[in-house]
Amino acid sequence: MKFIDTHHDQWRTAGGEDGPISHPPKVDHSLLTLGQWHAVREQWPADKAVGVVFPNDADIEVLECDVNKLSLVVLQFPKWVDGRAYSQAHILRSRYRFTGQIRATGEVLVDMMPLLQRSGFDAVVLRHDQERAAAERALGFFAARGHYQGDVQQTKPVFAR
């Protein structure tokens, strides 16, 4: 799992003084809203990395045709009890075979780390009061024995392996 320091992140949002720009410039490592992406996706150059900040209440299926163009999808947890982004990540990895980075943002807590990893996330922006060392420990809790159920990395449950 990659832990993102937002102060040193290479990805930049395309916004102006009044918020997101409707037709952002085509700059490498641009992080666009879903609306911005829809406005420029047909013209986006293949040599410029692009990511999308995807709302957790939107249907992830709108990205199905775009997964080969995207390098990053940022999925949001507006509340730690709202798990819709887990399902979005799982669909991106297992159904659409998305190989880019899937990043969790918002109310991301240490306790969520194992499930984030199992559902397809490979990067997180921890909530400001969460410690990276604790999150790294949480990722190791089940490493030795594994999980009984299947996930995006090991699709078969233990009894079928």
C-alpha positions as CSV (number, residue, x, y, z in Angstrom):
1,M,0.0,0.0,0.0
2,K,1.3,3.4,-0.9
3,F,0.7,6.2,1.6
4,I,0.2,9.6,-0.1
5,D,1.6,12.8,1.3
6,T,-0.6,15.4,-0.3
7,H,2.1,18.1,0.0
8,H,4.5,16.0,-2.2
9,D,2.0,14.4,-4.5
10,Q,2.8,14.7,-8.3
11,W,-1.0,14.7,-9.1
12,R,-2.6,18.2,-9.4
13,T,-6.2,19.2,-9.6
14,A,-7.2,21.5,-12.5
15,G,-8.9,24.4,-10.8
16,G,-9.0,28.1,-10.8
17,E,-10.0,30.8,-8.3
18,D,-13.7,29.8,-8.6
19,G,-13.3,26.0,-8.5
20,P,-12.7,23.4,-11.1
21,I,-12.1,24.6,-14.7
22,S,-14.7,23.1,-17.1
23,H,-12.2,22.4,-19.8
24,P,-8.8,21.9,-18.1
25,P,-5.5,22.1,-19.9
26,K,-4.0,18.8,-21.0
27,V,-1.1,18.6,-18.5
28,D,0.7,15.5,-17.3
29,H,-0.5,14.1,-13.9
30,S,-3.8,16.1,-14.0
31,L,-6.4,15.0,-11.5
32,L,-9.8,15.9,-12.9
33,T,-13.3,15.8,-11.6
34,L,-15.7,13.4,-13.3
35,G,-17.3,16.4,-15.1
36,Q,-13.9,17.7,-16.3
37,W,-13.0,14.2,-17.5
38,H,-16.1,13.8,-19.6
39,A,-15.5,17.2,-21.2
40,V,-11.9,16.3,-22.4
41,R,-11.7,12.5,-22.5
42,E,-12.0,12.3,-26.3
43,Q,-9.2,14.7,-26.8
44,W,-6.9,13.7,-24.0
45,P,-3.4,12.8,-25.3
46,A,-2.2,9.3,-24.6
47,D,1.2,10.5,-23.4
48,K,-0.3,12.6,-20.6
49,A,-1.1,10.8,-17.4
50,V,-4.6,11.6,-16.1
51,G,-6.6,10.7,-13.1
52,V,-10.2,11.1,-12.0
53,V,-11.7,12.0,-8.6
54,F,-14.8,9.8,-8.6
55,P,-17.7,10.5,-6.3
56,N,-18.8,7.6,-4.1
57,D,-22.5,8.1,-5.0
58,A,-21.9,7.9,-8.8
59,D,-22.2,4.7,-10.9
60,I,-18.6,3.4,-11.5
61,E,-19.8,1.9,-14.7
62,V,-19.4,5.3,-16.4
63,L,-15.7,4.6,-16.4
64,E,-15.8,1.2,-18.0
65,C,-14.8,2.5,-21.4
66,D,-12.1,4.8,-20.0
67,V,-10.0,2.4,-17.8
68,N,-7.3,2.1,-20.4
69,K,-6.9,5.9,-20.6
70,L,-6.7,6.5,-16.8
71,S,-3.7,6.2,-14.6
72,L,-5.4,7.0,-11.3
73,V,-8.9,6.8,-9.9
74,V,-9.5,8.5,-6.6
75,L,-12.4,7.1,-4.6
76,Q,-13.9,9.0,-1.8
77,F,-15.0,8.0,1.7
78,P,-17.0,11.1,2.9
79,K,-17.7,9.1,6.2
80,W,-15.8,6.1,7.4
81,V,-19.1,4.2,7.7
82,D,-19.9,4.7,4.0
83,G,-18.5,1.7,2.2
84,R,-19.6,2.4,-1.4
85,A,-16.0,3.1,-2.5
86,Y,-15.0,-0.5,-1.5
87,S,-17.5,-1.8,-4.1
88,Q,-16.3,0.8,-6.7
89,A,-12.7,-0.4,-6.3
90,H,-13.6,-4.0,-6.5
91,I,-15.5,-3.5,-9.7
92,L,-12.7,-1.5,-11.2
93,R,-10.1,-4.2,-10.4
94,S,-12.1,-7.4,-10.9
95,R,-14.7,-6.6,-13.6
96,Y,-12.9,-3.8,-15.6
97,R,-9.3,-5.1,-15.0
98,F,-8.1,-1.5,-14.2
99,T,-4.3,-1.7,-13.6
100,G,-3.8,1.9,-12.6
101,Q,-3.7,3.3,-9.1
102,I,-6.8,3.3,-7.0
103,R,-6.5,5.8,-4.2
104,A,-8.7,6.1,-1.1
105,T,-9.3,9.7,0.3
106,G,-11.5,11.3,2.9
107,E,-12.3,9.6,6.2
108,V,-9.7,6.9,5.8
109,L,-8.9,5.2,9.1
110,V,-6.2,2.7,10.1
111,D,-8.9,0.1,10.8
112,M,-9.9,0.2,7.1
113,M,-6.5,-0.8,5.7
114,P,-7.0,-4.6,5.3
115,L,-10.3,-4.2,3.6
116,L,-9.0,-1.4,1.4
117,Q,-6.2,-3.6,0.2
118,R,-8.5,-6.6,-0.3
119,S,-11.0,-4.6,-2.4
120,G,-8.4,-3.2,-4.8
121,F,-7.0,0.0,-3.3
122,D,-3.3,0.4,-3.6
123,A,-2.8,3.9,-2.2
124,V,-4.4,5.9,0.6
125,V,-4.5,9.4,2.0
126,L,-5.0,8.8,5.7
127,R,-7.2,11.1,7.7
128,H,-5.1,13.8,9.4
129,D,-5.3,12.2,12.9
130,Q,-4.3,8.7,11.7
131,E,-0.7,7.4,11.9
132,R,1.1,5.8,9.0
133,A,3.0,3.4,11.3
134,A,-0.3,2.1,12.7
135,A,-1.7,1.7,9.2
136,E,1.3,-0.3,8.2
137,R,0.8,-2.6,11.2
138,A,-2.8,-3.0,10.3
139,L,-1.9,-4.3,6.9
140,G,0.2,-7.1,8.5
141,F,-2.5,-8.4,10.8
142,F,-3.7,-11.2,8.5
143,A,-0.6,-11.6,6.3
144,A,0.5,-14.9,7.8
145,R,-2.8,-16.7,7.7
146,G,-4.6,-14.9,5.0
147,H,-8.4,-14.6,4.7
148,Y,-11.0,-17.3,4.3
149,Q,-12.9,-15.4,1.6
150,G,-11.7,-14.5,-1.8
151,D,-10.8,-11.0,-2.8
152,V,-9.3,-9.1,-5.8
153,Q,-5.8,-10.6,-5.3
154,Q,-6.8,-14.2,-4.4
155,T,-10.2,-14.8,-6.0
156,K,-10.8,-18.3,-4.6
157,P,-11.8,-18.9,-1.0
158,V,-9.6,-21.1,1.2
159,F,-11.7,-24.2,0.6
160,A,-11.3,-23.9,-3.2
161,R,-7.6,-23.3,-3.3
